[in-house]
Amino acid sequence: DMGFKYWGLIYDQGRRNSLLTKHEEGIDLKKDINWGDWNDYRVVCKDNVIEVFINGKLFSKHTEKDADIAKVKGIIGLQLHAGPPSVRYYRNIRIKELD
């Protein structure tokens, strides 16, 4: 997620309809987010673990304990939640398969 207090959190909309993570200790949104400028997101998914880094800092981490969910493969998409009109911009998107 990005925006408001949700920067770097993982939300499971398709199954649980709830946040799966909270911010790692030491995250300060006022200091760690480039407000009004570009932010660098890195999402690392390996086995049953998802880590979200923003501007080089680990914001949240989720370890999926449900084996049926953890083994599911799918697509990568960029989402904009429902609600009032808003705009999101993305650039320099790269996908790298892990060894």
C-alpha positions as CSV (number, residue, x, y, z in Angstrom):
1,D,0.0,0.0,0.0
2,M,1.0,3.6,-0.3
3,G,-0.5,6.8,1.0
4,F,-1.8,8.1,4.3
5,K,-0.7,5.9,7.2
6,Y,-0.6,2.7,5.0
7,W,2.8,3.2,3.3
8,G,4.5,-0.2,2.9
9,L,1.8,-2.3,4.5
10,I,0.4,-5.5,3.0
11,Y,-3.4,-5.7,2.7
12,D,-5.1,-9.0,1.8
13,Q,-8.2,-7.8,0.0
14,G,-9.0,-11.0,-1.8
15,R,-9.3,-13.4,1.1
16,R,-9.0,-11.9,4.5
17,N,-10.0,-8.3,3.8
18,S,-7.5,-7.0,6.4
19,L,-4.0,-5.7,6.9
20,L,-1.5,-8.5,7.3
21,T,1.3,-6.3,8.5
22,K,2.2,-3.4,10.7
23,H,5.2,-1.1,10.3
24,E,8.5,-2.4,11.5
25,E,9.9,-0.8,14.6
26,G,11.5,2.5,14.0
27,I,9.5,3.5,10.9
28,D,8.7,7.2,11.0
29,L,6.4,8.1,8.1
30,K,7.2,11.8,8.4
31,K,11.0,11.1,7.9
32,D,11.0,7.9,5.9
33,I,8.7,8.9,3.1
34,N,9.7,11.4,0.4
35,W,6.5,13.5,0.6
36,G,5.7,15.2,-2.7
37,D,8.5,13.3,-4.4
38,W,9.3,9.8,-5.7
39,N,9.7,6.9,-3.3
40,D,11.6,3.8,-4.2
41,Y,9.6,0.6,-3.4
42,R,11.2,-2.8,-3.4
43,V,9.0,-5.9,-2.8
44,V,10.7,-9.2,-2.2
45,C,8.6,-12.4,-2.4
46,K,10.5,-15.6,-1.6
47,D,8.8,-18.8,-0.6
48,N,6.2,-17.8,2.0
49,V,7.7,-14.4,3.0
50,I,7.0,-11.0,1.6
51,E,9.1,-8.0,2.5
52,V,8.3,-4.4,1.6
53,F,11.2,-1.8,1.5
54,I,10.7,1.9,0.9
55,N,13.7,4.0,0.2
56,G,16.0,1.2,1.3
57,K,14.3,0.7,4.7
58,L,12.2,-2.4,5.7
59,F,8.7,-1.2,6.3
60,S,6.9,-4.5,6.7
61,K,7.3,-8.2,6.5
62,H,4.7,-11.0,6.3
63,T,5.3,-14.7,6.6
64,E,2.3,-16.6,5.2
65,K,1.4,-19.5,7.5
66,D,-1.4,-20.9,5.4
67,A,0.3,-23.4,3.1
68,D,-2.6,-23.3,0.6
69,I,-2.2,-19.6,0.2
70,A,1.6,-19.6,0.2
71,K,1.8,-22.0,-2.7
72,V,-0.5,-20.0,-5.0
73,K,1.0,-18.4,-8.0
74,G,-0.5,-15.4,-9.7
75,I,0.0,-12.2,-11.5
76,I,1.6,-8.9,-10.4
77,G,-0.6,-5.9,-10.5
78,L,-0.7,-2.3,-9.4
79,Q,-3.8,-1.5,-7.5
80,L,-5.7,1.7,-6.7
81,H,-8.3,1.2,-4.0
82,A,-11.9,2.3,-4.5
83,G,-12.9,5.7,-3.0
84,P,-12.7,9.3,-3.9
85,P,-10.9,10.2,-7.2
86,S,-7.1,9.9,-6.9
87,V,-4.0,9.6,-9.0
88,R,-0.9,7.3,-8.6
89,Y,2.2,7.5,-10.7
90,Y,4.7,4.7,-11.3
91,R,8.0,4.7,-13.1
92,N,11.0,2.4,-13.6
93,I,9.2,-0.8,-12.8
94,R,11.5,-3.8,-12.9
95,I,10.8,-7.4,-12.1
96,K,13.6,-9.8,-11.3
97,E,13.1,-13.5,-10.7
98,L,15.0,-14.7,-7.6
99,D,17.3,-17.7,-7.8
